[in-house]
């Protein structure tokens, strides 16, 4: 179990445990709320809905309502948020109740934003069901929905009461969703622990690499890295920005292609590749193998032809930019990230060129 304590004194646990484990019963016995509203991703509901409903009742909670969120990035919209609020506010939910969120990054972002805005804030507990959400999006308190001007342009910082990762959910995870999470793990290897890339590579070489037991250590390592960074910088005014390594490129890909045309994890992988090359263009010496060793797992799904100038324009719309300059997280060396603000786009174009050269 990992404890995350923010500077605003909010503290919560991040744990990898089965839903029927004694830890869960003991944890929920300490909570004052007895009524919950449940938010589930549509696919999670189809695959695990009966188990989830039974388990929540076994914990002793009264389920006062439920909302099913459509799968896919398109759900993170103003309309999706409004529809979810209709369900939440249409129940008998009170501010001293809680919202349980079962799903991946989309459901977590959308559900967290709805919870932060309903009744001026209702307690939430995240139950991430994908590798991506277990290693990244469920932790740290970021919520949000997309806008036509960019990804996650509307949102809040709203910390959960706990994050409970049940590896059993990974047993039904589609192969492409594994690589969504792996993209974020590669990011952690780049900015903090390069040796994680070696461990990740060894896991992927196993015949049974999709067995959840192979991932417990990597999930816990990733969670520990994010928890440490968030504790130092909850509102992304400093080092938390390092968690955006590769994301300026990734968000541009997502925006130009249209949200949902490329998975977030795939976009992050290609973004990390481009960010490593940008680091080299700026005079650092980042070994190509740090990210490129994972090319075989991503290459076959990238068949897009894009104009670099259009991607550059999309980068200027990134919410991380605080001036007319483009903001990037780069590597000074593997495991050491820093932030740069660029007025010239030539190094960025070179990084895009290099990335596209690896897609063929």
TORDO-285524 format. One record per residue (C-alpha): residue number from 1; y, z, x negated. Coordinates in nm, 4 decimals, padded with zeros to 6 digits. Layout:
// TORDO-285524
<atom i="NUM" c2="Y" c3="Z" c1="X"/>
...
// end
This chain:
// TORDO-285524
<atom i="1" c2="00.0000" c3="00.0000" c1="00.0000"/>
<atom i="2" c2="00.3538" c3="-00.0842" c1="-00.1166"/>
<atom i="3" c2="00.6593" c3="00.1099" c1="-00.0105"/>
<atom i="4" c2="00.9852" c3="-00.0821" c1="00.0286"/>
<atom i="5" c2="01.3003" c3="00.1297" c1="00.0408"/>
<atom i="6" c2="01.6342" c3="-00.0436" c1="00.0752"/>
<atom i="7" c2="01.9672" c3="00.0916" c1="-00.0456"/>
<atom i="8" c2="02.0541" c3="00.1528" c1="00.3195"/>
<atom i="9" c2="01.7671" c3="00.4108" c1="00.3074"/>
<atom i="10" c2="01.5439" c3="00.2087" c1="00.5404"/>
<atom i="11" c2="01.1884" c3="00.2523" c1="00.4152"/>
<atom i="12" c2="00.8673" c3="00.0874" c1="00.5291"/>
<atom i="13" c2="00.5140" c3="00.0198" c1="00.4121"/>
<atom i="14" c2="00.3565" c3="-00.3150" c1="00.3287"/>
<atom i="15" c2="-00.0197" c3="-00.2927" c1="00.3373"/>
<atom i="16" c2="-00.3250" c3="-00.5191" c1="00.3317"/>
<atom i="17" c2="-00.5698" c3="-00.3647" c1="00.5768"/>
<atom i="18" c2="-00.7914" c3="-00.4621" c1="00.8709"/>
<atom i="19" c2="-00.6463" c3="-00.3926" c1="01.2146"/>
<atom i="20" c2="-00.9331" c3="-00.1575" c1="01.3032"/>
<atom i="21" c2="-00.9032" c3="00.0400" c1="00.9814"/>
<atom i="22" c2="-00.8443" c3="00.4152" c1="01.0016"/>
<atom i="23" c2="-00.5106" c3="00.3662" c1="00.8235"/>
<atom i="24" c2="-00.3698" c3="00.1801" c1="01.1242"/>
<atom i="25" c2="-00.4743" c3="00.4502" c1="01.3716"/>
<atom i="26" c2="-00.3247" c3="00.7227" c1="01.1514"/>
<atom i="27" c2="-00.0060" c3="00.5225" c1="01.0961"/>
<atom i="28" c2="00.0539" c3="00.4518" c1="01.4643"/>
<atom i="29" c2="-00.0211" c3="00.8129" c1="01.5565"/>
<atom i="30" c2="00.3016" c3="00.9059" c1="01.3738"/>
<atom i="31" c2="00.5187" c3="00.6704" c1="01.5825"/>
<atom i="32" c2="00.7258" c3="00.7944" c1="01.8738"/>
<atom i="33" c2="00.7190" c3="00.4665" c1="02.0682"/>
<atom i="34" c2="00.4302" c3="00.4191" c1="02.3112"/>
<atom i="35" c2="00.5270" c3="00.0907" c1="02.4761"/>
<atom i="36" c2="00.5297" c3="-00.2453" c1="02.2998"/>
<atom i="37" c2="00.6186" c3="-00.6057" c1="02.3665"/>
<atom i="38" c2="00.3894" c3="-00.8513" c1="02.1839"/>
<atom i="39" c2="00.4995" c3="-01.1858" c1="02.0372"/>
<atom i="40" c2="00.2250" c3="-01.4251" c1="01.9261"/>
<atom i="41" c2="00.2138" c3="-01.7684" c1="01.7697"/>
<atom i="42" c2="00.0390" c3="-02.0091" c1="02.0062"/>
<atom i="43" c2="-00.2460" c3="-02.0891" c1="01.7649"/>
<atom i="44" c2="-00.2917" c3="-01.7215" c1="01.6788"/>
<atom i="45" c2="-00.3156" c3="-01.6415" c1="02.0476"/>
<atom i="46" c2="-00.5853" c3="-01.9054" c1="02.0989"/>
<atom i="47" c2="-00.7893" c3="-01.7885" c1="01.7995"/>
<atom i="48" c2="-00.7266" c3="-01.4142" c1="01.7965"/>
<atom i="49" c2="-00.5496" c3="-01.3223" c1="02.1201"/>
<atom i="50" c2="-00.8386" c3="-01.1280" c1="02.2719"/>
<atom i="51" c2="-00.8952" c3="-00.9265" c1="01.9517"/>
<atom i="52" c2="-00.5240" c3="-00.8518" c1="01.9182"/>
<atom i="53" c2="-00.4868" c3="-00.7403" c1="02.2808"/>
<atom i="54" c2="-00.7894" c3="-00.5127" c1="02.2540"/>
<atom i="55" c2="-00.6728" c3="-00.3632" c1="01.9232"/>
<atom i="56" c2="-00.3183" c3="-00.2878" c1="02.0414"/>
<atom i="57" c2="-00.4618" c3="-00.1016" c1="02.3404"/>
<atom i="58" c2="-00.7073" c3="00.0841" c1="02.1137"/>
<atom i="59" c2="-00.4087" c3="00.2088" c1="01.9143"/>
<atom i="60" c2="-00.2908" c3="00.3718" c1="02.2363"/>
<atom i="61" c2="00.0008" c3="00.1464" c1="02.3294"/>
<atom i="62" c2="00.1062" c3="00.0232" c1="02.6711"/>
<atom i="63" c2="00.1731" c3="-00.3518" c1="02.6471"/>
<atom i="64" c2="00.4713" c3="-00.4172" c1="02.8737"/>
<atom i="65" c2="00.4987" c3="-00.7892" c1="02.8070"/>
<atom i="66" c2="00.3912" c3="-01.0807" c1="02.5927"/>
<atom i="67" c2="00.5446" c3="-01.4080" c1="02.4772"/>
<atom i="68" c2="00.3698" c3="-01.7038" c1="02.3187"/>
<atom i="69" c2="00.5765" c3="-01.8941" c1="02.0593"/>
<atom i="70" c2="00.4970" c3="-02.2663" c1="02.0134"/>
<atom i="71" c2="00.3590" c3="-02.3470" c1="01.6697"/>
<atom i="72" c2="00.5805" c3="-02.5465" c1="01.4367"/>
<atom i="73" c2="00.9267" c3="-02.5357" c1="01.2818"/>
<atom i="74" c2="01.0852" c3="-02.6824" c1="01.5968"/>
<atom i="75" c2="01.0330" c3="-02.3442" c1="01.7667"/>
<atom i="76" c2="01.3031" c3="-02.1944" c1="01.5408"/>
<atom i="77" c2="01.5866" c3="-02.3276" c1="01.7538"/>
<atom i="78" c2="01.8618" c3="-02.1876" c1="01.9730"/>
<atom i="79" c2="01.6558" c3="-02.2898" c1="02.2757"/>
<atom i="80" c2="01.3449" c3="-02.1206" c1="02.1337"/>
<atom i="81" c2="01.5450" c3="-01.8023" c1="02.0690"/>
<atom i="82" c2="01.6924" c3="-01.8117" c1="02.4206"/>
<atom i="83" c2="01.3490" c3="-01.8619" c1="02.5794"/>
<atom i="84" c2="01.2049" c3="-01.5725" c1="02.3817"/>
<atom i="85" c2="01.4943" c3="-01.3468" c1="02.4805"/>
<atom i="86" c2="01.4308" c3="-01.4384" c1="02.8449"/>
<atom i="87" c2="01.0775" c3="-01.3043" c1="02.8085"/>
<atom i="88" c2="01.1835" c3="-00.9915" c1="02.6197"/>
<atom i="89" c2="01.4739" c3="-00.9019" c1="02.8471"/>
<atom i="90" c2="01.2714" c3="-00.9932" c1="03.1542"/>
<atom i="91" c2="01.0247" c3="-00.7169" c1="03.0710"/>
<atom i="92" c2="01.0990" c3="-00.3470" c1="03.1075"/>
<atom i="93" c2="01.1631" c3="-00.3129" c1="02.7335"/>
<atom i="94" c2="01.3871" c3="-00.0258" c1="02.6269"/>
<atom i="95" c2="01.5540" c3="00.0368" c1="02.2904"/>
<atom i="96" c2="01.3046" c3="00.3134" c1="02.2063"/>
<atom i="97" c2="01.0113" c3="00.0720" c1="02.2495"/>
<atom i="98" c2="00.8853" c3="-00.1668" c1="01.9818"/>
<atom i="99" c2="00.8046" c3="-00.5335" c1="01.9349"/>
<atom i="100" c2="00.4842" c3="-00.6409" c1="01.7582"/>
<atom i="101" c2="00.4990" c3="-00.9885" c1="01.6008"/>
<atom i="102" c2="00.1738" c3="-01.1735" c1="01.5213"/>
<atom i="103" c2="00.2175" c3="-01.5074" c1="01.3470"/>
<atom i="104" c2="00.3361" c3="-01.6933" c1="01.0426"/>
<atom i="105" c2="00.6819" c3="-01.7551" c1="00.9027"/>
<atom i="106" c2="00.8190" c3="-01.9386" c1="01.2062"/>
<atom i="107" c2="00.7106" c3="-01.6734" c1="01.4550"/>
<atom i="108" c2="00.8245" c3="-01.3953" c1="01.2225"/>
<atom i="109" c2="01.1691" c3="-01.5478" c1="01.1680"/>
<atom i="110" c2="01.2220" c3="-01.6270" c1="01.5355"/>
<atom i="111" c2="01.0702" c3="-01.3030" c1="01.6661"/>
<atom i="112" c2="01.2619" c3="-01.0940" c1="01.4154"/>
<atom i="113" c2="01.5909" c3="-01.2596" c1="01.5120"/>
<atom i="114" c2="01.5217" c3="-01.2073" c1="01.8827"/>
<atom i="115" c2="01.4331" c3="-00.8411" c1="01.8210"/>
<atom i="116" c2="01.7510" c3="-00.7880" c1="01.6164"/>
<atom i="117" c2="01.9690" c3="-00.9257" c1="01.8963"/>
<atom i="118" c2="01.7902" c3="-00.7876" c1="02.2054"/>
<atom i="119" c2="01.9470" c3="-00.4624" c1="02.3272"/>
<atom i="120" c2="02.1389" c3="-00.4541" c1="01.9948"/>
<atom i="121" c2="01.8140" c3="-00.4103" c1="01.8047"/>
<atom i="122" c2="01.4569" c3="-00.3070" c1="01.8844"/>
<atom i="123" c2="01.2038" c3="-00.1808" c1="01.6265"/>
<atom i="124" c2="00.9585" c3="-00.4424" c1="01.5004"/>
<atom i="125" c2="00.6291" c3="-00.4432" c1="01.3155"/>
<atom i="126" c2="00.5159" c3="-00.7645" c1="01.1509"/>
<atom i="127" c2="00.1513" c3="-00.8683" c1="01.1507"/>
<atom i="128" c2="00.1608" c3="-01.1823" c1="00.9316"/>
<atom i="129" c2="-00.1283" c3="-01.4188" c1="00.9976"/>
<atom i="130" c2="-00.0743" c3="-01.6855" c1="00.7294"/>
<atom i="131" c2="-00.0792" c3="-01.6664" c1="00.3521"/>
<atom i="132" c2="00.2880" c3="-01.7722" c1="00.3453"/>
<atom i="133" c2="00.3981" c3="-01.4890" c1="00.5696"/>
<atom i="134" c2="00.1763" c3="-01.2353" c1="00.3897"/>
<atom i="135" c2="00.3222" c3="-01.3131" c1="00.0476"/>
<atom i="136" c2="00.6800" c3="-01.3850" c1="00.1461"/>
<atom i="137" c2="00.8469" c3="-01.4315" c1="00.4835"/>
<atom i="138" c2="00.7352" c3="-01.1119" c1="00.6625"/>
<atom i="139" c2="00.8951" c3="-00.8906" c1="00.3979"/>
<atom i="140" c2="01.2584" c3="-00.8264" c1="00.3207"/>
<atom i="141" c2="01.4198" c3="-00.8353" c1="00.6633"/>
<atom i="142" c2="01.5452" c3="-01.1937" c1="00.6794"/>
<atom i="143" c2="01.5371" c3="-01.3400" c1="01.0300"/>
<atom i="144" c2="01.6715" c3="-01.6691" c1="01.1501"/>
<atom i="145" c2="01.6624" c3="-01.9951" c1="01.3368"/>
<atom i="146" c2="01.7574" c3="-02.3476" c1="01.2367"/>
<atom i="147" c2="02.0706" c3="-02.5384" c1="01.3313"/>
<atom i="148" c2="02.1516" c3="-02.9077" c1="01.3155"/>
<atom i="149" c2="02.3682" c3="-02.8258" c1="01.0114"/>
<atom i="150" c2="02.0800" c3="-02.6728" c1="00.8163"/>
<atom i="151" c2="01.7756" c3="-02.4502" c1="00.7937"/>
<atom i="152" c2="01.8121" c3="-02.0803" c1="00.8848"/>
<atom i="153" c2="02.1876" c3="-02.1164" c1="00.9401"/>
<atom i="154" c2="02.1780" c3="-01.8572" c1="01.2181"/>
<atom i="155" c2="02.0195" c3="-01.5201" c1="01.1465"/>
<atom i="156" c2="02.0373" c3="-01.1545" c1="01.0539"/>
<atom i="157" c2="01.9078" c3="-00.9066" c1="00.7998"/>
<atom i="158" c2="01.6805" c3="-00.6801" c1="01.0060"/>
<atom i="159" c2="01.4113" c3="-00.4734" c1="00.8390"/>
<atom i="160" c2="01.0758" c3="-00.4093" c1="01.0100"/>
<atom i="161" c2="00.9113" c3="-00.0689" c1="01.0550"/>
<atom i="162" c2="00.6030" c3="-00.1946" c1="00.8698"/>
<atom i="163" c2="00.4242" c3="-00.5087" c1="00.7543"/>
<atom i="164" c2="00.0483" c3="-00.5020" c1="00.8144"/>
<atom i="165" c2="-00.1541" c3="-00.7853" c1="00.6589"/>
<atom i="166" c2="-00.5056" c3="-00.8251" c1="00.7997"/>
<atom i="167" c2="-00.6990" c3="-01.0703" c1="00.5768"/>
<atom i="168" c2="-00.9307" c3="-01.1539" c1="00.8680"/>
<atom i="169" c2="-00.6559" c3="-01.3787" c1="01.0062"/>
<atom i="170" c2="-00.6921" c3="-01.6016" c1="00.6997"/>
<atom i="171" c2="-01.0495" c3="-01.6941" c1="00.7980"/>
<atom i="172" c2="-00.9144" c3="-01.9402" c1="01.0566"/>
<atom i="173" c2="-00.6200" c3="-02.0655" c1="00.8482"/>
<atom i="174" c2="-00.6073" c3="-02.4488" c1="00.8214"/>
<atom i="175" c2="-00.6244" c3="-02.5800" c1="00.4666"/>
<atom i="176" c2="-00.2675" c3="-02.7139" c1="00.4717"/>
<atom i="177" c2="-00.1381" c3="-02.3680" c1="00.5677"/>
<atom i="178" c2="-00.3000" c3="-02.2184" c1="00.2585"/>
<atom i="179" c2="-00.0848" c3="-02.4475" c1="00.0453"/>
<atom i="180" c2="00.2260" c3="-02.3346" c1="00.2309"/>
<atom i="181" c2="00.1621" c3="-01.9863" c1="00.0943"/>
<atom i="182" c2="00.0556" c3="-02.1101" c1="-00.2467"/>
<atom i="183" c2="00.3952" c3="-02.2810" c1="-00.2856"/>
<atom i="184" c2="00.5661" c3="-01.9416" c1="-00.2598"/>
<atom i="185" c2="00.3143" c3="-01.7812" c1="-00.4973"/>
<atom i="186" c2="00.3989" c3="-02.0493" c1="-00.7551"/>
<atom i="187" c2="00.7634" c3="-01.9505" c1="-00.7090"/>
<atom i="188" c2="00.6796" c3="-01.5879" c1="-00.7918"/>
<atom i="189" c2="00.4919" c3="-01.7024" c1="-01.1022"/>
<atom i="190" c2="00.7991" c3="-01.8985" c1="-01.2142"/>
<atom i="191" c2="01.0618" c3="-01.6281" c1="-01.1647"/>
<atom i="192" c2="00.8713" c3="-01.3099" c1="-01.2456"/>
<atom i="193" c2="00.5050" c3="-01.3280" c1="-01.3542"/>
<atom i="194" c2="00.3949" c3="-01.6525" c1="-01.5249"/>
<atom i="195" c2="00.0437" c3="-01.5126" c1="-01.5672"/>
<atom i="196" c2="00.0036" c3="-01.5296" c1="-01.1886"/>
<atom i="197" c2="-00.0198" c3="-01.9076" c1="-01.2259"/>
<atom i="198" c2="-00.3347" c3="-01.8611" c1="-01.4344"/>
<atom i="199" c2="-00.4915" c3="-01.6295" c1="-01.1765"/>
<atom i="200" c2="-00.3947" c3="-01.8651" c1="-00.8953"/>
<atom i="201" c2="-00.5487" c3="-02.1594" c1="-01.0774"/>
<atom i="202" c2="-00.8764" c3="-01.9683" c1="-01.1278"/>
<atom i="203" c2="-00.8947" c3="-01.8824" c1="-00.7575"/>
<atom i="204" c2="-00.8362" c3="-02.2449" c1="-00.6547"/>
<atom i="205" c2="-01.1166" c3="-02.3595" c1="-00.8834"/>
<atom i="206" c2="-01.3724" c3="-02.1529" c1="-00.6906"/>
<atom i="207" c2="-01.5926" c3="-02.3242" c1="-00.4341"/>
<atom i="208" c2="-01.5161" c3="-02.0485" c1="-00.1841"/>
<atom i="209" c2="-01.1454" c3="-02.0310" c1="-00.2688"/>
<atom i="210" c2="-01.0579" c3="-01.9959" c1="00.1021"/>
<atom i="211" c2="-01.2483" c3="-01.6681" c1="00.1243"/>
<atom i="212" c2="-00.9794" c3="-01.4034" c1="00.2005"/>
<atom i="213" c2="-01.1410" c3="-01.1649" c1="-00.0488"/>
<atom i="214" c2="-01.0229" c3="-01.3915" c1="-00.3313"/>
<atom i="215" c2="-00.6594" c3="-01.3400" c1="-00.2328"/>
<atom i="216" c2="-00.6112" c3="-00.9641" c1="-00.1948"/>
<atom i="217" c2="-00.4830" c3="-00.9127" c1="-00.5503"/>
<atom i="218" c2="-00.2473" c3="-01.2122" c1="-00.5387"/>
<atom i="219" c2="-00.1111" c3="-01.1060" c1="-00.1988"/>
<atom i="220" c2="-00.0444" c3="-00.7547" c1="-00.3282"/>
<atom i="221" c2="00.1171" c3="-00.8859" c1="-00.6485"/>
<atom i="222" c2="00.3444" c3="-01.1168" c1="-00.4527"/>
<atom i="223" c2="00.4408" c3="-00.8401" c1="-00.2091"/>
<atom i="224" c2="00.5171" c3="-00.6053" c1="-00.4991"/>
<atom i="225" c2="00.7476" c3="-00.8616" c1="-00.6623"/>
<atom i="226" c2="00.9394" c3="-00.9239" c1="-00.3412"/>
<atom i="227" c2="00.9596" c3="-00.5530" c1="-00.2548"/>
<atom i="228" c2="01.1012" c3="-00.4695" c1="-00.5985"/>
<atom i="229" c2="01.3697" c3="-00.7382" c1="-00.5700"/>
<atom i="230" c2="01.4651" c3="-00.6525" c1="-00.2095"/>
<atom i="231" c2="01.4982" c3="-00.2831" c1="-00.2961"/>
<atom i="232" c2="01.7589" c3="-00.3750" c1="-00.5552"/>
<atom i="233" c2="01.9427" c3="-00.6308" c1="-00.3447"/>
<atom i="234" c2="01.8787" c3="-00.6191" c1="00.0289"/>
<atom i="235" c2="02.1593" c3="-00.8538" c1="00.1404"/>
<atom i="236" c2="02.1174" c3="-01.1233" c1="-00.1273"/>
<atom i="237" c2="02.4379" c3="-01.0510" c1="-00.3163"/>
<atom i="238" c2="02.2630" c3="-01.0580" c1="-00.6549"/>
<atom i="239" c2="01.9062" c3="-01.0892" c1="-00.7816"/>
<atom i="240" c2="01.7523" c3="-01.1488" c1="-00.4381"/>
<atom i="241" c2="01.8898" c3="-01.5004" c1="-00.4699"/>
<atom i="242" c2="01.6221" c3="-01.5544" c1="-00.7362"/>
<atom i="243" c2="01.3698" c3="-01.5666" c1="-00.4514"/>
<atom i="244" c2="01.5370" c3="-01.8970" c1="-00.3604"/>
<atom i="245" c2="01.4038" c3="-02.0654" c1="-00.6746"/>
<atom i="246" c2="01.3159" c3="-02.4225" c1="-00.5760"/>
<atom i="247" c2="01.4552" c3="-02.3726" c1="-00.2269"/>
<atom i="248" c2="01.7805" c3="-02.5690" c1="-00.2643"/>
<atom i="249" c2="01.5664" c3="-02.8745" c1="-00.3340"/>
<atom i="250" c2="01.3109" c3="-02.7740" c1="-00.0707"/>
<atom i="251" c2="01.5651" c3="-02.7240" c1="00.2063"/>
<atom i="252" c2="01.7208" c3="-03.0625" c1="00.1284"/>
<atom i="253" c2="01.3792" c3="-03.2272" c1="00.1641"/>
<atom i="254" c2="01.3198" c3="-03.0509" c1="00.4946"/>
<atom i="255" c2="01.6614" c3="-03.1399" c1="00.6316"/>
<atom i="256" c2="01.6593" c3="-03.5081" c1="00.5349"/>
<atom i="257" c2="01.3016" c3="-03.5616" c1="00.6534"/>
<atom i="258" c2="01.3532" c3="-03.3595" c1="00.9708"/>
<atom i="259" c2="01.2143" c3="-03.0098" c1="01.0157"/>
<atom i="260" c2="00.8385" c3="-03.0124" c1="01.0527"/>
<atom i="261" c2="00.7817" c3="-03.3477" c1="00.8763"/>
<atom i="262" c2="00.6931" c3="-03.1628" c1="00.5556"/>
<atom i="263" c2="00.5549" c3="-02.8108" c1="00.5475"/>
<atom i="264" c2="00.7835" c3="-02.5464" c1="00.4006"/>
<atom i="265" c2="00.5263" c3="-02.4577" c1="00.1358"/>
<atom i="266" c2="00.4879" c3="-02.8194" c1="00.0265"/>
<atom i="267" c2="00.8672" c3="-02.8527" c1="00.0095"/>
<atom i="268" c2="00.8876" c3="-02.5348" c1="-00.2007"/>
<atom i="269" c2="00.6247" c3="-02.6661" c1="-00.4425"/>
<atom i="270" c2="00.8195" c3="-02.9884" c1="-00.5003"/>
<atom i="271" c2="01.1389" c3="-02.7842" c1="-00.5149"/>
<atom i="272" c2="00.9945" c3="-02.5637" c1="-00.7895"/>
<atom i="273" c2="00.8922" c3="-02.8735" c1="-00.9834"/>
<atom i="274" c2="01.2450" c3="-03.0132" c1="-00.9551"/>
<atom i="275" c2="01.4053" c3="-02.6773" c1="-01.0400"/>
<atom i="276" c2="01.1987" c3="-02.6518" c1="-01.3588"/>
<atom i="277" c2="01.3186" c3="-02.9978" c1="-01.4600"/>
<atom i="278" c2="01.6785" c3="-02.9035" c1="-01.3752"/>
<atom i="279" c2="01.6370" c3="-02.6028" c1="-01.6048"/>
<atom i="280" c2="01.5285" c3="-02.8384" c1="-01.8822"/>
<atom i="281" c2="01.8199" c3="-03.0730" c1="-01.8096"/>
<atom i="282" c2="02.0508" c3="-02.7746" c1="-01.8607"/>
<atom i="283" c2="01.9082" c3="-02.7044" c1="-02.2056"/>
<atom i="284" c2="01.6189" c3="-02.4670" c1="-02.1488"/>
<atom i="285" c2="01.2575" c3="-02.5288" c1="-02.2498"/>
<atom i="286" c2="01.0295" c3="-02.4754" c1="-01.9509"/>
<atom i="287" c2="00.6691" c3="-02.5912" c1="-02.0041"/>
<atom i="288" c2="00.5803" c3="-02.8678" c1="-01.7612"/>
<atom i="289" c2="00.2381" c3="-02.7184" c1="-01.6981"/>
<atom i="290" c2="00.3841" c3="-02.4085" c1="-01.5314"/>
<atom i="291" c2="00.4060" c3="-02.5957" c1="-01.1995"/>
<atom i="292" c2="00.2543" c3="-02.9381" c1="-01.2670"/>
<atom i="293" c2="-00.0996" c3="-02.8023" c1="-01.3006"/>
<atom i="294" c2="-00.0978" c3="-02.7697" c1="-00.9205"/>
<atom i="295" c2="00.0049" c3="-03.1317" c1="-00.8544"/>
<atom i="296" c2="-00.3449" c3="-03.2399" c1="-00.7364"/>
<atom i="297" c2="-00.3190" c3="-02.9995" c1="-00.4427"/>
<atom i="298" c2="00.0125" c3="-03.1414" c1="-00.3174"/>
<atom i="299" c2="00.0385" c3="-03.5023" c1="-00.4308"/>
<atom i="300" c2="-00.1716" c3="-03.6631" c1="-00.1583"/>
<atom i="301" c2="00.0515" c3="-03.5281" c1="00.1206"/>
<atom i="302" c2="00.3818" c3="-03.6599" c1="-00.0196"/>
<atom i="303" c2="00.4315" c3="-04.0217" c1="00.0893"/>
<atom i="304" c2="00.8020" c3="-04.0227" c1="00.1699"/>
<atom i="305" c2="01.0690" c3="-04.2581" c1="00.0370"/>
<atom i="306" c2="01.4085" c3="-04.0900" c1="00.0239"/>
<atom i="307" c2="01.7528" c3="-04.1679" c1="-00.1124"/>
<atom i="308" c2="01.8664" c3="-03.9196" c1="-00.3761"/>
<atom i="309" c2="02.2299" c3="-03.9494" c1="-00.2646"/>
<atom i="310" c2="02.1305" c3="-03.8391" c1="00.0861"/>
<atom i="311" c2="01.9427" c3="-03.5410" c1="-00.0592"/>
<atom i="312" c2="02.2493" c3="-03.4452" c1="-00.2649"/>
<atom i="313" c2="02.4644" c3="-03.4482" c1="00.0506"/>
<atom i="314" c2="02.2082" c3="-03.2221" c1="00.2206"/>
<atom i="315" c2="02.2265" c3="-02.9831" c1="-00.0740"/>
<atom i="316" c2="02.5977" c3="-02.9328" c1="-00.0202"/>
<atom i="317" c2="02.5188" c3="-02.8044" c1="00.3293"/>
<atom i="318" c2="02.2958" c3="-02.5299" c1="00.1882"/>
<atom i="319" c2="02.4158" c3="-02.1891" c1="00.3071"/>
<atom i="320" c2="02.3843" c3="-02.0442" c1="-00.0463"/>
<atom i="321" c2="02.6780" c3="-02.2520" c1="-00.1689"/>
<atom i="322" c2="02.9933" c3="-02.0415" c1="-00.1970"/>
<atom i="323" c2="03.2290" c3="-02.3095" c1="-00.3258"/>
<atom i="324" c2="03.2497" c3="-02.6841" c1="-00.3739"/>
<atom i="325" c2="02.9874" c3="-02.6473" c1="-00.6454"/>
<atom i="326" c2="02.6122" c3="-02.6641" c1="-00.5921"/>
<atom i="327" c2="02.4292" c3="-02.3344" c1="-00.6443"/>
<atom i="328" c2="02.0832" c3="-02.3323" c1="-00.8037"/>
<atom i="329" c2="01.8338" c3="-02.0798" c1="-00.9307"/>
<atom i="330" c2="01.6968" c3="-02.1985" c1="-01.2634"/>
<atom i="331" c2="01.4681" c3="-02.0604" c1="-01.5327"/>
<atom i="332" c2="01.5901" c3="-01.9595" c1="-01.8757"/>
<atom i="333" c2="01.2234" c3="-01.9138" c1="-01.9591"/>
<atom i="334" c2="00.9101" c3="-01.8588" c1="-01.7495"/>
<atom i="335" c2="00.9566" c3="-01.5259" c1="-01.5758"/>
<atom i="336" c2="01.3342" c3="-01.5103" c1="-01.6256"/>
<atom i="337" c2="01.5555" c3="-01.6626" c1="-01.3571"/>
<atom i="338" c2="01.9311" c3="-01.6990" c1="-01.3369"/>
<atom i="339" c2="02.1910" c3="-01.8548" c1="-01.1073"/>
<atom i="340" c2="02.4125" c3="-02.1528" c1="-01.1917"/>
<atom i="341" c2="02.6941" c3="-02.3338" c1="-01.0110"/>
<atom i="342" c2="02.7194" c3="-02.7046" c1="-01.0878"/>
<atom i="343" c2="03.0141" c3="-02.9318" c1="-01.0255"/>
<atom i="344" c2="02.8415" c3="-03.2338" c1="-01.1812"/>
<atom i="345" c2="02.5440" c3="-03.3802" c1="-00.9961"/>
<atom i="346" c2="02.3966" c3="-03.5869" c1="-01.2795"/>
<atom i="347" c2="02.1469" c3="-03.3157" c1="-01.3920"/>
<atom i="348" c2="02.0466" c3="-03.2701" c1="-01.0265"/>
<atom i="349" c2="01.9848" c3="-03.6430" c1="-00.9849"/>
<atom i="350" c2="01.7724" c3="-03.6380" c1="-01.3002"/>
<atom i="351" c2="01.5691" c3="-03.3507" c1="-01.1550"/>
<atom i="352" c2="01.5137" c3="-03.5446" c1="-00.8311"/>
<atom i="353" c2="01.4129" c3="-03.8538" c1="-01.0302"/>
<atom i="354" c2="01.1624" c3="-03.6499" c1="-01.2270"/>
<atom i="355" c2="01.0177" c3="-03.4949" c1="-00.9126"/>
<atom i="356" c2="00.9739" c3="-03.8325" c1="-00.7419"/>
<atom i="357" c2="00.8062" c3="-03.9713" c1="-01.0545"/>
<atom i="358" c2="00.5313" c3="-03.7135" c1="-01.0034"/>
<atom i="359" c2="00.4645" c3="-03.8099" c1="-00.6421"/>
<atom i="360" c2="00.3054" c3="-04.1454" c1="-00.7292"/>
// end
